[in-house]
């Protein structure tokens, strides 16, 4: 490991003489192939031999052709495929000692002592048992004369790293398991389609989603589509739920809605452990309300299809991290799982995670449901809390009355997920007793007086809508500050929630600068970042970026497929993002690009030349297609046309070129499940902050907030949601190019280069520390801390 200034680089880390086997086990999940591809390529990159184990543990027991050496080319074009190309099987043999003895023999024959297992908790527990028995199994093989003493000595320790592949997201210790986001994509596609037919006929739909022991998919899809009712195994409904549910459904209808959506996890139960099936729910609605009701059981659709951009990036990062973990492991290191917390990859002891996962099931079996929810982790708890807050409207008599007026506006370019954020803010605001006002067309609409009260029912059905329903403009407030102050006074606005991109950030700074002149602007203000470019300082992610990434990834898949069977071809694709290279870099990682040109990492003609040479070499192998992404403002002279012409000229006789400018396609479309959820939760948190600030700054019958921390940006930083005073973010911002000075995703760029076979430097200072699974016991004040 090379060390400079306490930084750790992996260049000097070698896998020479090591053999790594990769297998997928248990139920398949989208993204498993991306993980396999990353393990194979990273393994070969560091000089190790990498083997596929086909058909999971069964293939390890059977040996023979099931264990094959992998090559660099054998995993090309695997990234966009769903399921698992190397096969997965439930294996009874591996549960017996004889089966594990055969498996050990097959591994030792090939010199394999490093195992990378992609599967659920059952698969990982099996791997850990195998590791614990390893020395005993080798002794037995020596005794039977199947291997000699030297081999037993040479291969005396088995190292194991796990990656969790499961669409249910039922594994403790990781925020997201590989496959969960893609399964949510399938569910949301179906829900969006069902909503149109349900509205036409004024129907109620009961949707059954997967999750025998875990309600994550049901809960998050209910949150993402604004379902009327959700039933999950971790939190069975109180007795008498049938009546409550029917009241809720008829109340929704009486407010003018033409449809109801109920989501049921397949493992849903009541407080007495009795199953609640989709047909029971349907019969209940028909008998008690007489509504036209239909059931849709999604089944294995949720496991299928191509992996989402999120799952490809997650799996690629995990695969690389898994190889690093195997290279660094010693005989005393416990078996670990590589997982994700916030946007950081971490290593956790495998058995700690498994035990915690089993604790959840135990708590549910013993009817300790609140405990089960807490054991699921902060993300699950928060999803449940946010769902309850938004789905169930309290009667007027039970609502607090604050006498505060809060205005919500969208600023900048539209971003998918903005509407989910507005809906969430409006409903949380109303629940907290405020009067909510919607401002149309950003700051322009504000100074023109386009402000009106917005009620609970006005935002029904907004989560799945793309663009901005309030309307949004790029206009900044400085020139019209007097009129905006006047509108604030006339409408008695006590707080502002601004949802938008870089213009929203600049706008809040302009309002702050005018506080000395206009007292009306001395109110709490909070900004929630929403832009496809993901270029707002103070936040690692912004609403809309995930939807844009999926648009880029889907299009790149189609473009690459268009060349299958034709001659060798390289595609040059231009992405949006202003000067921010997030979409080009992360989109490049998700689509399997060979290069991504961005403004933040300057490049010259020599770099372009080496990229062309690299592609020329690659095209001489069995790989037929190349993909190059270019951020729209990466370089004023090396334009997309220039790069296209250069590649066309230099590639003559080896490959031809095509170019595509993706344009506004990246901004449109229905928001992805991630953006709906992120928008919903971040806006709910922002509104709760506003309530607290309003109460703190209310003096002598009016609100007066003039401190630095009364105007904040709420952003996601590493693992937590943080409120940061806008003033303090000034120094972190490059205002000329409208980007933050430091951007976390630049650390992902070497991954794309490694997986495209470029020699590069990779800073792995963040990885390598084994962490522990901690059970959160949140204090009241921290209850909203993690999203």
DABEL-V575305 format. One record per residue. N is the residue number from 0. RES is the residue in one small letter. D_FIRST is the distance of its C-alpha to the first C-alpha in Angstrom with 1 decimal. Layout:
N:RES:D_FIRST / N:RES:D_FIRST
This chain:
0:x:0.0 / 1:x:3.8 / 2:x:6.3 / 3:x:9.9 / 4:x:12.9 / 5:x:11.3 / 6:x:9.8 / 7:x:6.5 / 8:x:5.9 / 9:x:5.4 / 10:x:6.7 / 11:x:4.9 / 12:x:5.1 / 13:x:8.7 / 14:x:11.8 / 15:x:14.0 / 16:x:16.8 / 17:x:16.4 / 18:x:19.2 / 19:x:19.4 / 20:x:22.8 / 21:x:23.7 / 22:x:27.1 / 23:x:29.2 / 24:x:31.7 / 25:x:34.7 / 26:x:36.2 / 27:x:34.8 / 28:x:33.5 / 29:x:33.0 / 30:x:29.4 / 31:x:28.4 / 32:x:28.4 / 33:x:25.9 / 34:x:23.6 / 35:x:24.2 / 36:x:23.6 / 37:x:20.2 / 38:x:19.1 / 39:x:20.5 / 40:x:19.2 / 41:x:15.6 / 42:x:15.8 / 43:x:17.4 / 44:x:15.1 / 45:x:12.0 / 46:x:14.6 / 47:x:15.9 / 48:x:19.7 / 49:x:21.0 / 50:x:24.5 / 51:x:26.9 / 52:x:29.0 / 53:x:32.3 / 54:x:34.6 / 55:x:32.3 / 56:x:32.7 / 57:x:36.0 / 58:x:34.3 / 59:x:32.0 / 60:x:35.1 / 61:x:37.1 / 62:x:34.5 / 63:x:35.8 / 64:x:35.3 / 65:x:33.8 / 66:x:30.4 / 67:x:29.5 / 68:x:26.5 / 69:x:25.5 / 70:x:25.2 / 71:x:23.9 / 72:x:27.6 / 73:x:28.6 / 74:x:27.2 / 75:x:28.6 / 76:x:31.3 / 77:x:30.3 / 78:x:29.0 / 79:x:32.5 / 80:x:34.0 / 81:x:35.0 / 82:x:34.9 / 83:x:32.6 / 84:x:33.0 / 85:x:31.8 / 86:x:34.5 / 87:x:34.7 / 88:x:37.3 / 89:x:38.4 / 90:x:38.3 / 91:x:40.7 / 92:x:39.7 / 93:x:36.2 / 94:x:37.9 / 95:x:39.5 / 96:x:38.0 / 97:x:39.4 / 98:x:37.6 / 99:x:34.2 / 100:x:35.0 / 101:x:35.6 / 102:x:32.3 / 103:x:30.3 / 104:x:32.2 / 105:x:31.4 / 106:x:27.7 / 107:x:27.6 / 108:x:29.7 / 109:x:27.0 / 110:x:24.1 / 111:x:22.8 / 112:x:21.0 / 113:x:19.1 / 114:x:21.5 / 115:x:21.3 / 116:x:24.7 / 117:x:26.2 / 118:x:29.4 / 119:x:31.3 / 120:x:31.5 / 121:x:33.6 / 122:x:31.1 / 123:x:28.2 / 124:x:30.4 / 125:x:31.3 / 126:x:27.7 / 127:x:27.1 / 128:x:30.3 / 129:x:29.2 / 130:x:26.0 / 131:x:28.2 / 132:x:30.6 / 133:x:28.3 / 134:x:28.9 / 135:x:32.6 / 136:x:32.7 / 137:x:31.2 / 138:x:33.7 / 139:x:36.5 / 140:x:35.4 / 141:x:35.5 / 142:x:38.9 / 143:x:40.2 / 144:x:39.1 / 145:x:37.0 / 146:x:33.8 / 147:x:33.6 / 148:x:32.0 / 149:x:29.2 / 150:x:28.1 / 151:x:28.4 / 152:x:26.2 / 153:x:23.6 / 154:x:23.4 / 155:x:24.0 / 156:x:21.8 / 157:x:21.9 / 158:x:19.1 / 159:x:20.5 / 160:x:19.5 / 161:x:22.5 / 162:x:23.4 / 163:x:26.8 / 164:x:29.2 / 165:x:32.7 / 166:x:35.1 / 167:x:36.6 / 168:x:33.6 / 169:x:34.6 / 170:x:31.3 / 171:x:30.6 / 172:x:27.4 / 173:x:26.8 / 174:x:28.8 / 175:x:29.2 / 176:x:28.9 / 177:x:28.6 / 178:x:32.2 / 179:x:33.8 / 180:x:34.0 / 181:x:35.4 / 182:x:38.0 / 183:x:39.0 / 184:x:39.5 / 185:x:41.9 / 186:x:43.8 / 187:x:44.2 / 188:x:45.4 / 189:x:48.0 / 190:x:49.1 / 191:x:49.5 / 192:x:51.6 / 193:x:53.7 / 194:x:54.4 / 195:x:56.4 / 196:x:58.6 / 197:x:59.0 / 198:x:60.2 / 199:x:62.7 / 200:x:64.4 / 201:x:63.7 / 202:x:61.9 / 203:x:59.6 / 204:x:56.6 / 205:x:54.9 / 206:x:51.4 / 207:x:49.7 / 208:x:45.9 / 209:x:43.5 / 210:x:42.1 / 211:x:43.8 / 212:x:42.1 / 213:x:40.4 / 214:x:42.1 / 215:x:39.2 / 216:x:40.4 / 217:x:44.0 / 218:x:43.2 / 219:x:41.0 / 220:x:43.2 / 221:x:46.2 / 222:x:44.5 / 223:x:43.7 / 224:x:47.2 / 225:x:49.2 / 226:x:50.8 / 227:x:53.8 / 228:x:52.8 / 229:x:49.8 / 230:x:49.8 / 231:x:46.6 / 232:x:46.2 / 233:x:44.4 / 234:x:47.2 / 235:x:50.5 / 236:x:53.4 / 237:x:56.0 / 238:x:59.2 / 239:x:61.6 / 240:x:58.7 / 241:x:60.9 / 242:x:63.4 / 243:x:60.7 / 244:x:59.0 / 245:x:62.4 / 246:x:63.3 / 247:x:60.0 / 248:x:60.6 / 249:x:64.2 / 250:x:63.2 / 251:x:60.7 / 252:x:63.5 / 253:x:66.1 / 254:x:63.9 / 255:x:64.2 / 256:x:61.2 / 257:x:62.1 / 258:x:59.5 / 259:x:57.6 / 260:x:54.2 / 261:x:53.3 / 262:x:49.9 / 263:x:49.8 / 264:x:46.7 / 265:x:47.8 / 266:x:47.2 / 267:x:49.3 / 268:x:51.5 / 269:x:54.1 / 270:x:54.1 / 271:x:55.8 / 272:x:53.2 / 273:x:55.5 / 274:x:53.9 / 275:x:54.6 / 276:x:54.6 / 277:x:55.0 / 278:x:58.5 / 279:x:59.5 / 280:x:58.4 / 281:x:60.3 / 282:x:63.5 / 283:x:63.3 / 284:x:63.2 / 285:x:66.0 / 286:x:68.2 / 287:x:67.8 / 288:x:67.5 / 289:x:68.8 / 290:x:66.0 / 291:x:65.3 / 292:x:62.0 / 293:x:59.7 / 294:x:56.7 / 295:x:53.6 / 296:x:51.2 / 297:x:47.9 / 298:x:46.6 / 299:x:44.1 / 300:x:44.2 / 301:x:41.5 / 302:x:39.1 / 303:x:39.8 / 304:x:39.2 / 305:x:36.2 / 306:x:33.3 / 307:x:33.4 / 308:x:30.9 / 309:x:29.4 / 310:x:28.9 / 311:x:27.2 / 312:x:24.7 / 313:x:24.2 / 314:x:23.8 / 315:x:21.4 / 316:x:19.1 / 317:x:19.5 / 318:x:18.9 / 319:x:15.5 / 320:x:14.5 / 321:x:16.0 / 322:x:13.9 / 323:x:10.6 / 324:x:12.5 / 325:x:13.6 / 326:x:10.3 / 327:x:9.3 / 328:x:12.9 / 329:x:14.6 / 330:x:18.4 / 331:x:19.2 / 332:x:17.6 / 333:x:20.6 / 334:x:21.1 / 335:x:20.0 / 336:x:21.3 / 337:x:19.5 / 338:x:22.1 / 339:x:23.2 / 340:x:24.5 / 341:x:26.1 / 342:x:23.8 / 343:x:20.5 / 344:x:18.8 / 345:x:18.4 / 346:x:17.9 / 347:x:21.1 / 348:x:22.4 / 349:x:24.4 / 350:x:27.5 / 351:x:27.8 / 352:x:28.1 / 353:x:30.5 / 354:x:32.6 / 355:x:32.9 / 356:x:34.0 / 357:x:36.6 / 358:x:37.8 / 359:x:38.8 / 360:x:40.9 / 361:x:42.4 / 362:x:43.4 / 363:x:45.0 / 364:x:46.9 / 365:x:48.1 / 366:x:49.2 / 367:x:46.9 / 368:x:46.2 / 369:x:45.1 / 370:x:42.5 / 371:x:41.4 / 372:x:40.9 / 373:x:38.9 / 374:x:36.7 / 375:x:35.9 / 376:x:34.0 / 377:x:34.6 / 378:x:34.5 / 379:x:37.3 / 380:x:39.3 / 381:x:39.3 / 382:x:40.3 / 383:x:43.2 / 384:x:44.3 / 385:x:44.2 / 386:x:46.1 / 387:x:48.8 / 388:x:49.1 / 389:x:49.7 / 390:x:51.6 / 391:x:54.3 / 392:x:56.6 / 393:x:58.5 / 394:x:62.2 / 395:x:63.3 / 396:x:64.9 / 397:x:61.6 / 398:x:59.6 / 399:x:59.1 / 400:x:60.8 / 401:x:58.9 / 402:x:61.1 / 403:x:57.9 / 404:x:57.5 / 405:x:54.0 / 406:x:53.5 / 407:x:50.8 / 408:x:50.1 / 409:x:47.8 / 410:x:46.7 / 411:x:45.1 / 412:x:44.6 / 413:x:45.1 / 414:x:42.0 / 415:x:42.3 / 416:x:42.2 / 417:x:44.2 / 418:x:47.3 / 419:x:45.5 / 420:x:44.5 / 421:x:48.1 / 422:x:49.6 / 423:x:47.3 / 424:x:48.1 / 425:x:51.8 / 426:x:52.1 / 427:x:50.0 / 428:x:52.1 / 429:x:55.3 / 430:x:54.2 / 431:x:53.6 / 432:x:57.2 / 433:x:56.6 / 434:x:58.5 / 435:x:56.1 / 436:x:56.8 / 437:x:55.3 / 438:x:55.1 / 439:x:55.5 / 440:x:53.8 / 441:x:51.5 / 442:x:52.6 / 443:x:55.3 / 444:x:56.9 / 445:x:56.5 / 446:x:58.7 / 447:x:61.1 / 448:x:61.6 / 449:x:60.3 / 450:x:59.6 / 451:x:60.9 / 452:x:60.4 / 453:x:58.2 / 454:x:58.9 / 455:x:57.0 / 456:x:58.6 / 457:x:58.0 / 458:x:54.2 / 459:x:54.7 / 460:x:52.9 / 461:x:50.7 / 462:x:47.3 / 463:x:47.3 / 464:x:48.7 / 465:x:46.6 / 466:x:47.1 / 467:x:48.8 / 468:x:52.2 / 469:x:52.9 / 470:x:52.5 / 471:x:50.1 / 472:x:50.3 / 473:x:48.1 / 474:x:50.8 / 475:x:49.7 / 476:x:52.0 / 477:x:52.5 / 478:x:55.7 / 479:x:57.3 / 480:x:56.2 / 481:x:59.9 / 482:x:60.7 / 483:x:57.6 / 484:x:58.6 / 485:x:62.1 / 486:x:61.0 / 487:x:58.9 / 488:x:62.0 / 489:x:64.4 / 490:x:62.2 / 491:x:61.3 / 492:x:57.5 / 493:x:55.6 / 494:x:52.0 / 495:x:50.0 / 496:x:47.3 / 497:x:45.9 / 498:x:43.9 / 499:x:42.5 / 500:x:40.0 / 501:x:39.5 / 502:x:43.3 / 503:x:43.5 / 504:x:41.1 / 505:x:43.1 / 506:x:46.3 / 507:x:45.5 / 508:x:44.6 / 509:x:48.0 / 510:x:49.8 / 511:x:48.1 / 512:x:49.3 / 513:x:52.8 / 514:x:53.0 / 515:x:54.8 / 516:x:57.6 / 517:x:57.9 / 518:x:57.9 / 519:x:57.8 / 520:x:54.1 / 521:x:53.3 / 522:x:52.2 / 523:x:48.9 / 524:x:46.9 / 525:x:43.8 / 526:x:41.9 / 527:x:40.2 / 528:x:37.9 / 529:x:39.2 / 530:x:38.3 / 531:x:36.9 / 532:x:34.8 / 533:x:32.8 / 534:x:33.0 / 535:x:34.4 / 536:x:32.6 / 537:x:31.9 / 538:x:31.1 / 539:x:28.2 / 540:x:30.8 / 541:x:34.5 / 542:x:37.3 / 543:x:37.9 / 544:x:34.4 / 545:x:33.9 / 546:x:37.3 / 547:x:36.6 / 548:x:33.3 / 549:x:35.3 / 550:x:37.9 / 551:x:35.4 / 552:x:33.7 / 553:x:37.1 / 554:x:38.4 / 555:x:35.5 / 556:x:36.0 / 557:x:39.7 / 558:x:39.1 / 559:x:36.8 / 560:x:39.3 / 561:x:42.1 / 562:x:40.6 / 563:x:40.4 / 564:x:42.7 / 565:x:43.3 / 566:x:41.8 / 567:x:38.2 / 568:x:37.8 / 569:x:35.4 / 570:x:36.2 / 571:x:35.6 / 572:x:35.9 / 573:x:36.5 / 574:x:35.6 / 575:x:36.9 / 576:x:35.1 / 577:x:36.6 / 578:x:33.8 / 579:x:31.3 / 580:x:29.0 / 581:x:28.4 / 582:x:30.8 / 583:x:29.6 / 584:x:25.9 / 585:x:26.1 / 586:x:29.1 / 587:x:27.2 / 588:x:24.5 / 589:x:27.4 / 590:x:29.5 / 591:x:26.9 / 592:x:27.4 / 593:x:26.1 / 594:x:26.0 / 595:x:27.1 / 596:x:28.5 / 597:x:28.5 / 598:x:29.8 / 599:x:26.8 / 600:x:24.6 / 601:x:27.0 / 602:x:27.5 / 603:x:29.8 / 604:x:31.7 / 605:x:28.9 / 606:x:26.7 / 607:x:29.8 / 608:x:30.3 / 609:x:26.9 / 610:x:27.3 / 611:x:30.7 / 612:x:29.4 / 613:x:26.7 / 614:x:29.4 / 615:x:31.7 / 616:x:29.3 / 617:x:28.8 / 618:x:32.6 / 619:x:33.1 / 620:x:31.6 / 621:x:33.3 / 622:x:31.9 / 623:x:35.0 / 624:x:34.0 / 625:x:31.9 / 626:x:31.5 / 627:x:30.8 / 628:x:31.2 / 629:x:32.4 / 630:x:32.9 / 631:x:36.5 / 632:x:35.9 / 633:x:32.6 / 634:x:34.4 / 635:x:38.2 / 636:x:38.5 / 637:x:36.2 / 638:x:38.3 / 639:x:38.1 / 640:x:41.1 / 641:x:39.5 / 642:x:36.3 / 643:x:38.6 / 644:x:40.7 / 645:x:37.9 / 646:x:36.3 / 647:x:39.9 / 648:x:40.7 / 649:x:37.4 / 650:x:37.3 / 651:x:40.9 / 652:x:41.5 / 653:x:38.2 / 654:x:38.2 / 655:x:40.4 / 656:x:39.6 / 657:x:40.8 / 658:x:40.2 / 659:x:40.7 / 660:x:40.9 / 661:x:40.4 / 662:x:42.2 / 663:x:43.8 / 664:x:43.2 / 665:x:39.9 / 666:x:42.0 / 667:x:44.6 / 668:x:44.9 / 669:x:44.9 / 670:x:42.0 / 671:x:39.2 / 672:x:39.2 / 673:x:36.1 / 674:x:37.9 / 675:x:41.1 / 676:x:39.4 / 677:x:37.2 / 678:x:40.4 / 679:x:42.5 / 680:x:40.2 / 681:x:39.2 / 682:x:42.9 / 683:x:44.1 / 684:x:41.7 / 685:x:42.9 / 686:x:46.5 / 687:x:46.0 / 688:x:44.6 / 689:x:47.6 / 690:x:50.0 / 691:x:48.4 / 692:x:48.6 / 693:x:52.2 / 694:x:53.3 / 695:x:51.6 / 696:x:53.2 / 697:x:56.7 / 698:x:59.1 / 699:x:62.9 / 700:x:63.2 / 701:x:60.5 / 702:x:56.8 / 703:x:55.4 / 704:x:51.6 / 705:x:50.6 / 706:x:47.4 / 707:x:43.9 / 708:x:42.8 / 709:x:45.8 / 710:x:44.2 / 711:x:40.8 / 712:x:38.5 / 713:x:37.2 / 714:x:33.8 / 715:x:30.9 / 716:x:27.9 / 717:x:24.8 / 718:x:26.5 / 719:x:29.9 / 720:x:33.1 / 721:x:33.7 / 722:x:36.9 / 723:x:36.2 / 724:x:39.1 / 725:x:39.4 / 726:x:40.0 / 727:x:36.6 / 728:x:35.0 / 729:x:36.7 / 730:x:33.9 / 731:x:31.3 / 732:x:33.3 / 733:x:33.7 / 734:x:37.5 / 735:x:38.0 / 736:x:35.7 / 737:x:36.2 / 738:x:32.5 / 739:x:30.3 / 740:x:28.3 / 741:x:25.1 / 742:x:24.5 / 743:x:22.1 / 744:x:22.4 / 745:x:20.8 / 746:x:17.4 / 747:x:18.8 / 748:x:19.6 / 749:x:16.3 / 750:x:17.1 / 751:x:20.5 / 752:x:19.2 / 753:x:16.8 / 754:x:19.8 / 755:x:22.0 / 756:x:19.9 / 757:x:18.9 / 758:x:15.9 / 759:x:14.3 / 760:x:11.6 / 761:x:10.8 / 762:x:10.3 / 763:x:9.4 / 764:x:10.3 / 765:x:13.4 / 766:x:12.3 / 767:x:11.3 / 768:x:14.2 / 769:x:17.0 / 770:x:20.2 / 771:x:23.8 / 772:x:26.8 / 773:x:29.2 / 774:x:32.8 / 775:x:34.2 / 776:x:37.5 / 777:x:38.2 / 778:x:40.6 / 779:x:43.2 / 780:x:41.7 / 781:x:38.4 / 782:x:40.0 / 783:x:39.3 / 784:x:35.8 / 785:x:33.8 / 786:x:34.7
